[in-house]
């Protein structure tokens, strides 16, 4: 029996013909190679895009950093300018503080000097007042003496008239009154007001004798006018005496007793204590203190319990 032709062929059974265009490759391998190439191209495109994006963002960041550095430089320059201004301001503040300290020191010295000047002025004023009162120590001030034709020589008239009204006083001679004159009236006074008479005696002792006799003689009348005799004191003393007389009523209202002493002092008795004042301002402070101490507090009834 003849053999089959196919069996006599010595080719491998599993070897099949491949097309020439596949270069000896199988279709599945060819398809796999094409897929890898496509993927590689896509990866290259993705990396390029990422690289471009990174470059773009890097440029933006560098630009932002440059802008930030410019702003920081500007801020640093401003800070330096502010620091310089602060240094100048601190120097000015230090200078002003020094000046204020010197001004306060000068003010304290001025206040101390002012206080010293006030004390010296007060002392000089009191000494001047004392000297002026010493100069006027022999003078008598006569109020209410009517002017008439009999008083052409005022000194001679007083030398004769005073012993006639004061029997206890005997003037040694007509020359005991060395000078007598009338003080001119102020413009505000009426013409009917009698001018004050100033009589200068030979001695202070004689003046004191006349004033003592006047106090013991009672009321003195001349031509239906009441005559008053006073010691002659300086204008400063007169003002202080007038102020003390005005304070007497206020002191009486708070229960104190007051008396004006010669030449110009005020003695006050308050609750078995005695005070002597030389200055009206001291009396004013004394009154304010005593008035505040005598004021009783008003009881508060808002907190009382009611049954």
Secondary structure, DSSP 8 states (H G I E B T S, - for coil): ----HHHH--S-SS-----GGGTT--HHHHHHHHHHHHHHHHHHHHHHHHHHHHHHHHHHHHHHHHHHHHHHHHHHHHHHHHHHHHHHHHHHHHHHHHHHHHHHHHHHHHHHHHHHHHHHHHHHHHHHHHHHHHHTTTEEEEES----GGGSSHHHHHHHHHHHH-TT---S-GGGEEEEEE----TTS-TTS---EEEEES-HHHHHHHHHHHHHH--EEETTEEEEEEE---HHHHHHHHHHHHHHHHHHHTT-EEEEETTTEEEEEETTEEEEESSHHHHHHHHHHHHHHH-------TT----
